[in-house]
């Protein structure tokens, strides 16, 4: 079966950057032009995740149970979600830890029931955290998320898996064994 595949790489270097989110859009190989952050609504005008996910109700239940559905989206989410949800842009998101980058990547990937996502994280700890967030967004039963990190065992090939998270070495080993 051929599924749309979304691949994202999470890098933990954003702490050294300024606290304002940086959004880069790529429709051609390089350079990556910055999108102006001045056009990102803020304060009372900031949209909620419900508004940004309009027409994609698949994640409304999980987001509501986490208390996030009607909360204002973070600046990086407000800037990235409209571009990534329509599928027309490749994005590089750079923002400080705790700014909402993980949801900025996971929401577009998991809001399409036919899409499959591969997330590569540089450390085991970050991969486990991302897998936990993805599991919370997919019902929390552990069947929709596969985790490939040292010490977690090999994920089973399963048609229910929608998001595969792991470190590059472990994902590469699993692919080599396939």
N, C-alpha and C positions, 0 to 999 in steps of 0.2 A: 504494500500500500504506500502511495506517495503522499506525504503530508508536507504542508509548509513547515519549514524549519527555521527557527529564529535562534541565532547564536549570539551570546554576549559574553564579554570578558570583563570581570570586575577587578579593578586595580585599586589598591588601598593607598595611593599616593596623594589623594586629594587634600589631606590635612596641611600640606605645605603650600597650598594655593590659597588665594583670597577667599573670604567667607561667601562672597557672592557666587552664585552658580554660573558655570560656564557651559554653554551648550554649543556644540559644534555639529554641523550638518554636512553630510558627505553624499553627493550625488555623482561625483566623479572622483578618480583616484586622488590626489592631493592638489592643492592645499585644502584644508578644512576651514572654511570661513566661519567666523563666530556669528551667531544670531544676536541681535541687540536685546539685551535684558531689559531695556527701557519699555518694551512693549508687553511685558509680563504684568498682568493685573495683580494688585496687591491690596491688602487691607479688606475693607468691606466689599470691594469688587472682586476679590479672589474667588474663583469657582471652587466648588466642592468636588470630591472624587466622583460623586454621583453625576454631576453635570458634565465632567470630562469624559465619563464612560457612557454618556447618553447613547442609547441604542445598543448597548452591550451589557445586558442584565445578568450575564452568567456569574459575575463576581459580586453582585450586589449583596447576596446573602452572606458570604464570608466576610466582606468588608463591613457590613452592618454588625455582625457578631463581634468583630474586632473593634467596633466603635469608630471606624474610619470613614464610612460611606458619606456621612454628611458633614465631616470636618473639612476645613479649607485645605486644599492641596498645597504642598510646599512649593516654593519658587521653582525648583528643578522639575517637579511634576507638572506645574502649570506650563512651563516652557516646552517640555519634551512630549507629554502625552498626546497633545493634538497632532504632532508630527508623526509620532511612532504608531499611533492607533490607525492612521490611514494607510500605513504600510509603504509609504512612498519615500521614506527617508531612512538612511543609516545614520545613527547618532552616536556621538561620543559624549558622555556626560561626566563632567568633573565638578564635584561639589564636596564640601566637608563631610566627615563622618556624621551620621544622624540627620542628614538633610533630605532623605527620602529617595535616594538613587535606586535602592533595591526594588521598591515598588514601581519606580519609573521604568525599570526593565521588565519586571515580572507581569505587571498589569497588561501591557499589550500582548505579551506572549500567552498569557493564560486566559485572556478574554475571548480568544478565538478557540472554540471547542475542537477544531480540526488541526490546530497548530501544535507543534512539538518544539520545545526549547532545550537548548544545550547551554549550560552556564559553566564557564571555567573560572575558578577562583584560585588565587595564588597560594592560599593557605588552607589547611584542613579546617581551622576554626571558622573562617569566613564561609567556606563551603557548607559546613554544618548549619550556620546561621541562615544562609540563603535557602537551603533546603527546608529548614523549619518554617521560614516565611512562605515559601511556595506551598508547603503542605497545608498551612493555615488557609491559604487562598483556594485550595482545591478540595476542601472538605475535611481535612485533618485525619484521614484514615490511613495515610502513608502509602496508598496504592498508586497515586498519581505522580509521585516524586521518587526518583531513584538517586541515591547518593553513592558516589564513587570517591572514597577517601581511604587512606591507609587505616586499617583496623575496623572498617565497616563491612567487610566482605564484598563480594561481587553482587551487583544488582541483577535481578532476574530479568530476562527479556520478557516484557509484558505489554500487551496492547493498551493497557490502561495508563501506562506511564506517559505523562504529558510534559514533564520537566526533569531533565537529567542534570544533576549538579555534581561537580567534582573538581579535583585538582588535575592539572594537565597530565601529570604522570599516570595517575590512576585511571583517568578516562582513556588515555592512550593505550594503557595495558589492557583495559576491557575491550577496546576496539580491536586490538591485536589478537585477542582470544576469540573474537566473533567469527 
